[in-house]
Amino acid sequence: MRRRAPGAPSQDDDIDGYAKIDQYNPRTVKNIAGHFHGILGELGEDPTREGLVKTPERYAKAMHFLTHGYDLDPAAILRSAMFKEEYKQMVIVKDIEVYSMCEHHVLPFFGKAHVAYIPNGHIVGLSKVPRVVDAFARRLQVQERLTTEILNCIQDTLQPQGVAVIIEAQHMCMVMRGIQKQHSIATTSAFTGEFEHDRTRAEFVRLVTRGSD
């Protein structure tokens, strides 16, 4: 689903294949806002009171932004800054902020991603790795799938000797509801190629955890 109205200009379509969402499809915003207006009423609220009059529209626009990854092509983001290079050592981008929405309860989960790859003839601009993470995170997700989607995109697009991804995140569905454990952190990982070897994987883990408490 495209988020802009047909024919609406975008400020960012030509910026490295990465589009910020500052414009919204008016029809979609109206439809989502209408549904949320009804939800507020079902919850026992008065959607017409001063503090809530504009809340349905704000909610609709917030959900647009929080799920704008559906309109991004992560592989295109990588291809926009691929360069031939004979570097053969590990490239790591660590402590990438992750903000996503759990598809089971539509509550946030957030944390950090650590991503590495070993080039095989091509490198990619370093800023593109966090943008790929964001493109997949800004969708309704589960952490396990998010981890493998990032890994597969980098592996399929760059064809490196290997890729490693670790995500550490706190889930509001565990903190605010359900079991209500305030300090639980979920960690997921995925590896391909050279990172499937114990020595390479151990080096990656050592480098991303160095300096951590």
N, C-alpha and C positions, 0 to 999 in steps of 0.2 A: 504494500500500500504506500503510495507516495504521500508525503506529508504536506507538500505545498499545493496550493490551488493550481489547476492547469494553467500554464502560461505565466505563472508568477515568477519574477526574477529571483535568482539566488545570489547572495553576495559571495558565496564560497565554492561554487561549483568547480572553479578552475584552480583551487588551492590544493595542490598535491593529492587530488582525489579524495579529499576529506571535507565533508560539508557540515558546518555547524547548523543547528536548527534554530533559526531566529524567526522564522515565518511559519504560519500554520494554515492548514486547509480550513477555511471558515465553516464549511459544511460539516466536516468531521468534528471540529471543536463544538459546534452547536449540538450535534447528535450525542457526543459523550457527555456534555454538560447537562443535556436533558435527562439522560439516564441517571446521572449522579444526583441531580435535583430530586428525583424520585427516591433514590437510596437514602438521602438525608431524611426524607419524610418517614421512610420505613424504620429508620433508626430512632425515631421519636423526636427528631429535631424539627424546627420551623425554618424551612429553607428561605422564607421571605424576610426573616429578621435581618437587621442591619449587618451584623457580622458575617452572615452567610449568603447574602444576596449575590455576591460575585464569586463565591467559592466554587460553584460548579464549573464556571469558565476557567478559573485558575487551576482547578484540578485537571481539566481536560488538557490545558497547555502543559502542565507539569508532566502528565503521562506521555504527551507527545515527545517532550525532551528526554524523559527517562527511557523511552523505547526507540529513540531515533536511530539506533544501530540497524534496524531493519532496512533503512534507506541507504546504508553504506555498503560498499564492496571491499572487504578487507584485502582480498588479493590485489585489487587495483591500487589500493594504498601502498602495498609493497612494491608493485611494479612501477609506480611513479618515481621511485628513487632506488632502483637497482643499478649497481655498478660492477663492471668486471674488475676483479682484484684477486691476486694470488695468495692472499692472506689465508693461512690454514689453521689458525689457533682459535680458541674459544672466544666468542663475543657474548658478553652478558649485559643485559639491561635489568637491573634489580630495583626492588622497592617501587614498582609501578602501582600507583593508586588504582584500586578497582572499586567501582560502584555499580551494583546491579540490583535486579529485582527478582526475588524468588517466584517462580511460576506457580508454586503450590498455594501460597497465601498472598501473593502480590505485596510482600514486605521486603524492605531492603536487605541486602547483604553487602558487606564492604570489607576491604582489607588491602593486601598487596600481592602483586604477581612478580615472579622472578623468571625471566626468559633468557635462554641462551641458544646459540646455534654455532656450528663449526662450518665455515664457508667451504664451498666446493666450486670456486671460480667466480662467485658473485657475492658481494656484500650489499647491505641495504642501509639507507640513511637511518641513523639511530632513533630519530623521533618517530619513525614509522612503526616501530615495535609497540610503543605505548598506544599509538593510534589504532593498531590492529586489536590490541587488548580492549580498548574502549569500544570499538565497533561491535565486538561480540558481547561485551558486558552490557551495553545499552539495549538489551532485549530482555524479554522474560526468560529466565535462565534457571538452571541448576548448576552448582559449582563444578560438578564432575564433567558435564558437557562443555561448559565454558573452557575448562582446561584443555580438553582434547580438540575443541574447535580452533583454539589459538595454535596449538601444536601442529595440527593438520594443515592449516593455512600456510604457515611458514615452511613446513616441509614440502608441500605440493608446489608452492610458488618459487621458492629459492632453490629447491633441490640441494640442500646442504648435506654435509656428512652426518649430521644429526641435529636434533632439536630437543631442548629440555624446558619444561614449564612446571613451576610450582606456584600454587595459589594458597594463601592463608587468609581466611575471612571469618568475620563474625556475622551471624545470621540473626536478624531481628525476630524471625519466627521462633527461635529458641530463647531469645532474651525477653521479649515482650509478652509472649503467650506460651502455651504448651508447658514445657519443662522448666522454663524461666531460669536458665543457668546463665548468669551474667558475664562470665569470663571464658566461656567455651569458644575455642577456635577450631574451625575445620580446615584441614590441610589436604590438598589433592595434588597429585603429580602425574606427569606423563613424559615419556622419553622415547626417542627414536634413534636409530643408527648408532653412532659412537657412544651416545649416552646410555645405551643399554649395557655397556661394559662397566663393571664395578669401579675401575680406577677413574674413568672419565666422569662418571656420575658422582663419585665421592669428591672429586675436585670441584665440580660445580656446586655441590651442597656446601662444601667448605667455604667457597668464595662468597656465596650469597648469605651465609650465616655469620661470616666474620664480622666482628664488631657488634653483633646482636647480644642483648642481655641474656 
